[in-house]
């Protein structure tokens, strides 16, 4: 058999123990806040029907969907002429009926449509699962990554937006991550696009605006003009839309009318700030969120001082279940980008002192004869709530202590022939090198004193 060099698929990562501890810390923090706000857990399959996913993310998003070839002889189902002449996109539709999910929102909308009559509305769910995108990998952008979503369906109340912003605020405060939460409204963007002469070409206007962080103000204006939008309208917009501190009154004056999107944003910001004055929320009229299904408020979260892209985003999507034949079900949701949050916390040094030890104690026997005693002590320590590892088999002390050093285990319990006879153990502090002889019963009874466990 030929040997294969072990490599990863580009855009994916292995997660070793240290990385998993970091991920779990973030997940537990997010999950605890979700459940505090009474969201219920949900999971959906990694695969969805291709027609469930396509047409929901815009033309660019559809190109990033990972399609799955039909099982068996998929070529047999396509006539030779079509196989030889069809464009790749048309051919893919014939040989791929399934795809890996692109996000968690569309599968959630599909779930709601399928279970509509058994759900109590409003229905609040959270979902923490991986998604896949056939994107070009770079820092903070992977082909497989985790999303942590919270959505509410069945309510058009803007109080849902307020609560979701409170969730964002609380999670990032608990993680000690300095963020800015940008907020805008697609209805307002519609009005701005109309002023720029976009007319029915709103999608083109938004796709170009969504590139602002990547290509900058001047290139966005150039692309708008190349797309044929009104130079006068673009000039009027560009005088204020790119300001660092725009406000809703500017927008009202620029549009010469009080748009519904302005009213919704004012409601959300007023009540959010009355509840949490520290909420790091900022109105940003350039925030577009490229996905086609958003219809109202949109959010995006960026970390201050770290270039990693957005670490969260979401918005209102009042029409999403309609594509599955269930009309009139409003929805709104937010998402946390787990992998980017992890990168940001690493760069900010926020994991220092937060990660759990591999274990608190290593129990080691100096020979196979003392292994039964070592196993009993390890079990007693575990039953007392101490994270304990039993070193396998009787081993030279130097070898087992070297293992404790390498894995950062702070204490070693050593049992030799003399200790076994006296029902004692040697307790060694791996940091200071000090060791004392302790009665086995005292080791268990005074575990907090000996191991200085943090509660």
Number of C-alpha atoms within 10 A of each C-alpha: 3 4 5 6 6 5 6 9 8 12 19 14 12 8 11 8 10 13 13 13 18 18 18 14 18 20 17 11 16 26 22 13 17 24 14 10 15 12 19 15 14 14 14 15 9 16 17 20 16 19 13 18 22 17 14 18 20 15 12 11 19 16 15 16 21 20 22 17 17 15 9 7 10 12 13 10 11 14 9 11 8 12 16 10 10 12 10 10 9 12 15 15 14 17 19 17 17 19 21 20 25 27 22 24 23 20 21 22 25 22 16 20 19 14 10 16 9 8 10 10 13 14 16 21 20 25 22 21 18 18 19 21 23 17 16 11 14 11 11 19 17 21 21 19 20 21 21 20 26 28 25 22 24 18 16 17 11 16 14 19 26 18 16 24 23 19 20 24 21 17 19 20 14 12 16 13 18 16 21 18 22 19 25 25 28 21 18 24 21 21 20 22 24 19 19 24 19 23 13 11 14 17 16 15 25 23 18 19 24 18 18 18 12 9 12 11 15 11 15 21 20 12 15 21 14 10 14 11 21 17 15 12 16 21 12 14 19 16 10 16 20 14 12 8 11 16 15 17 11 12 21 15 10 16 16 9 11 14 14 14 19 18 14 19 21 14 14 19 18 13 15 21 15 10 12 13 11 11 21 18 21 16 19 22 23 21 22 25 22 18 19 17 19 24 20 20 24 24 27 24 23 21 21 12 11 14 14 19 18 18 23 22 21 24 27 27 23 21 18 26 24 15 14 15 11 16 13 12 21 20 27 28 25 25 27 24 19 23 19 23 24 20 17 24 19 13 14 15 10 14 16 9 8 10 14 11 15 17 16 19 26 23 25 28 28 18 15 14 14 20 22 12 18 27 18 12 22 23 16 17 20 15 12 12 10 19 15 23 21 18 19 14 16 18 16 12 16 9 9 21 21 12 14 23 14 9 12 15 21 19 24 24 25 24 26 22 13 10 18 17 10 11 14 20 25 19 22 21 18 18 11 8 8 9 15 10 14 18 14 17 14 11 22 18 13 11 16 13 9 16 16 10 10 5 4
